Amino acid sequence: MNIRKIRWLVQTAFFILVVYGIYKYAQFIYYGASRPDFMDGFCPISGVYDIIMKIRSGVTDPFHPAAMVIMIAVIVTTFVFGKGFCSFICPVGTLQDYITFIRNKLTFFKKVDNVGKKIKDWKFYNFIDYPLRSIKFILLAWILYIIFQIPAQMMAMMNQNINAAADIELFKFWVELFKGNKPVVAAILLAIVIFSVIIPRFWCKYLCPLGAFYGIFNLFSLTHLRRCPEKCNNCKLCSKCIIGLKPYKSVEFNNTECTMCLDCRSACNENAVKLQILGKEIPSLLYPVILIGSFMGVIFLFMHFGVWHSQLSQKDEAYLILKQGFNVEWAKGLLMK
């Protein structure tokens, strides 16, 4: 089994876990079931905020510590193994790959591919592509600027006032969206989906601030993809990169964009692309094992030390759910006791 099939299996497994988590979270909101803590992964900005708050004030977020833990796990694995999280685990990246897979199976979209190829072959394409890739870094800088504007002594208070209900607010956002109450947001999301059909991984390339954040750590990663010029025959088979890079033009791939999907290594018939950790080559099939093992290992380590579950009581959760406009019987009954 090649690395691409392994990646698809891993992506699908994590995607199914996310779908299950959404179902369990809906059960929590509407029927008072236990809240799945790992769904705090959908509040990544909270995770970044919590890390900065911990460093600056020493306070650990008591409401959604799992968001911080998941973010730390991604940072650690990115620093050690590169941006493999984006290729193997991230549900948004997986969803975009599903869109591309479906598109490639439909004859109609071959015309779209032809248009896309003409655009990429346009001599001024890079003058447009590279500035657009900077958008996600601008978004990241804006988010970090806002967070660092908050005085260290105020961060815990802000966390209590804003972050306690962050997950419920996010759930409400999607409920309202599917009810048709956010037409502008729906139009923006539809545009992103359409562009994702035309340009694979459109969100990752141009708009994802988290991808930009992880990309910074990817620059210093201990894991490297390298092209050996002496073995390369310039066949350009490696150019079918999911993120739109051109490996045949590089020697060192550790940039802010590479997601370590390993498709370039898999496509190379001359074994000219090497996957190395601290200069030692490793098999491609070993990469997802150590990536996922390390990611889960960091999470289990924090769980062992009691940093994972929210300290909100069920009554606190019931109050926050009602406050967000979910008029559910279990919450009202609990608060009336």
N, C-alpha and C positions, 0 to 999 in steps of 0.2 A: 504493500500500500504506500503510495507516494505522499509527500508532505501536504499537498493541496487537499487530498481526501481527508487526511488527519485533521487539518485545520477546519474543514467543513464539519466534521464530526464534533470537534471540540466546541466550535461556535454554536452548533445546533443544541448541544447539551446545555450550554450556559443560557441559550435563548429560551429553551424549555423551562429552565429553572426560573428565569425572569417572568415568564408567562404564569407559571405556578405562583410566584410571589405576588403578582398583580391580583390573581384570584384570591389568595389568602388575605391580601390587604383589603380588598373589597369586603370580604367576610368580616374583617376587623371593623371597618367603618359602619357597615349596616347591621351587623349582628353581634358585635362585641367579642369576636374571636381574638386569639392572641395575635399581636402585631408582629409580622416577620421583620426582624431587625435588619436583615440584609438588604431590604428595600431602601434603606437609607443611602444605598449606593446611587439612588436617583436624585440625591441632594448633594452632588459633588462640590458645589460652591460652599455649602455648609461645612464639608470636610476640609476644604482649603482654609476657611475661616477658623475652624476649630484648631487646626495645626498652628496657625499664626497666633491665635489666642493662647494656646498652650505655651508657645515659645515666649511670647511677650509678657504674659501675666501669670503663667503657671497653673491656670484653671483648665480643667478638663470638662468638656461639654457633658452635662449629666443627662441631656434630653436625647441626643442622637450620637452617642459616641461611635456607633458603627460606621457613620459617615466618615469620621476621622480615620478610623482603622482601615477602611477600604482604600481611602486615599493614600495613606502611608504604605499600604501593601503595593499599590500601583507604583508609587514613587520608588520604593526599594527594588521591585522587580525590573522597573525601567532602568534604573541605575546599573543593575547587575546584568540584565539580559536584554536591554533595549526595549523599544516600544511594542513588544509582542502583545501587550494587553489590548492594543487597538485592533490587532489582527485576529487574535484567538478568543478574546473574552468579551470585549465591549459589545453590548446588544445593539447600539446604534450603528456601529460598523457592520455588524452581522446583518442588520436589516437592509443596509445599503448594498451589501453583497448579494442578498436575496433579490433585490430589485434588479441588479445587474444580471444575475443568473436568469431570471424570467425574461428580461429584455433580450438576452442572447438567444433564447429559445424561440422567439417570435420573429417571423420573416419580415414583418413590417419595419422592425427597428434596424434592419440592415441599412435602410436608407439613412436613418439617424446616424449610424456608425460611419457611413460614407461622408456625411456632412461633418461629423466630428473629426474624421481623418483629414479632411481638407482644411479645417480650422487649425489643427495641430501642425500641418505642413506649411501653414502660412508663415512667412518669414518674420512677421512681427508678433507671432504668438507668444513668445517668451517675454516680450515687453509688456504683455497683458497678464500672463499667467503668474509671474513672480510677484508683481504688486498685489494681485488679488489674494495670493497666499498669505500676504502680510496682514490681511483683515483679522484673522484669528489671533494674531499677536497683539493687535490694537485692542481687541476685545479683552484679552487676558490682562493687558496693562491697565485698562480701565477698571476691571474688577479688582485687581490688586491695589490700585490707587485708592479706590473707595474704602477697601478694608483697612489699609494703613492710615487712612485719614482719621480712623476711630482711635481715640486715646486708649492706651493699654488698660488703664484702670476702668474704662467704660465698656470694654469688650464683653465682660461677663454679663453686665446688665443688658446690653444690646442683645446678647445671645438669648437671655431669658425672655425678652419682649418680642423678639422676632423669630428666633430659630426653633422655639419649642413646638410650634405648629407648622413648621416648614413642610413636613411630609403631607400633612392633611391639606394644606393650601395647594400643594402640587397636585394632589389627587382631585381636589375641587376644580382646579384649572382644567384638567383633562375632561372631567365630567361636564363642565360648562362648555368646553370646546365641542364635544360630541353632541351636546344639546343644540348647537348652533348659535350659542350666545356670544361667540367671539369670532365674528366674520373676518376681521382684519388678520387676526392670528391664523385662522384657517387658510386664508389666502396665501399668507407667507409660507406656511407649512406645505401647502400644495405646490407652490413655486419651487420649494426646496426638493420635493419629491420629483417634480418634472425635470429639474436640473440634474437630479441624481440618476434619472433614466438616461439622460444625454451624456453626462459626465460621471463615470464611476467614482464613488466615494466623494461626491461633491462637497458634502458637509465636512468631511475630514480634511479635505484639501484647503478649503477656503474659510470656513466659519467656526470650527470647533476650538474654543479657547482652551479646553482641557488637553486636546492634542498638541496645542502650542506649548502648554505647561509641561507635558511629558517630554516634548521634543527637547526642552532645555536639558533635562537629565539624560536624554539619549545622546547628547553630544559628548558626555563623559562616561558613557556606558562601558562596562568591562567586556561586553560582547560585541564583536565586530563582524560585519560582512565586508569582505575585501575581494576585489577582482585582481587576478594575476594576469597582467598584460602579456606575459610571455606565453600563456596558454590560450588567451582569447583570440579567436579567429574573426572577430567583428561580425558575427552572424546576426546579432541584434535580437536573438530570441528572448533575451532577458528584458526587452523593452516593454513587454506586456505587464508592466508593474501596476498594481491596483491603485497606487497613489499617484501614478503618472510620472515617475522618475525615469531616468535613462542610465541604468547601471553601466552600460557599455562605455559611457563617457567618464566614469569615475573609477578610482582605485579604492578609496575609502568611502563606505556608505553611511557612516555614522553622522547623519545630519539631523535636522529637526523634523524632517518629513518622513523618513524611512520607518515603516511600521513592522519591520522584521517578519513579513509574511512568508519569506523564503521562496517566493515564486521564481525569482530570478535565478536562485541556486538550482531549483528543480528543473528550470527550462534549459539550463546550460548543458550542452552535450560534451563539452570539453573539460568539465570540472574546473572551470576557471574562476568560479565564485566560491570563496572559502568562508565557512562559518567558524569563528574562533572565539574562545573565551580565554582572556589573558594570553593571547598568542597561540593557544593550543586548539587545533581543529577538532570539532565534535561532529557527530552525525546529525543530519537534519531531524531525523525522527526522535532524537533525544531532546531536542530543543523544547517542544511543547510540554514534555514530561517535567523538565526542571523548571520551566516557566510557571506552570500551573501549580506544581508542588511548592514552589517558593511563595507564590501568591497566597495560596491557602495556608501555608505554614506560618506566614506573618499574621494572618487573621486568627488562626488557632492559638498563637502565642499570646496575643492580646486578650483573647477569650479566657485563656488560662489565668491571666492576671486580673480578670474581672472587668475589662474595658470592652464592652460590646453591647450589653442590654441597656435599654433606656431605664432611667430611674423614675420616670413618670408613673404614678399609680394609675389604676384603671379609672378611678374617679377623675383624675387630672385629664386623662385621655378623653373621657366622656364629655367633660366640660369644654375641651378644645374642639371636639367634633361638633357639639351643639353651637359653639361660638362661630364656627365656620359655615353654619347654615344647614348642616345635615340633621334634619328633624327626625331622629331615629328613636324608637321606643326604648331600646335597651339603655341608652345613655340617659334619657329622661327618668326612667325607673330607678337607675342606679343613684342618681343625684338626689332623688326624692326620699331615699332611705334615711 
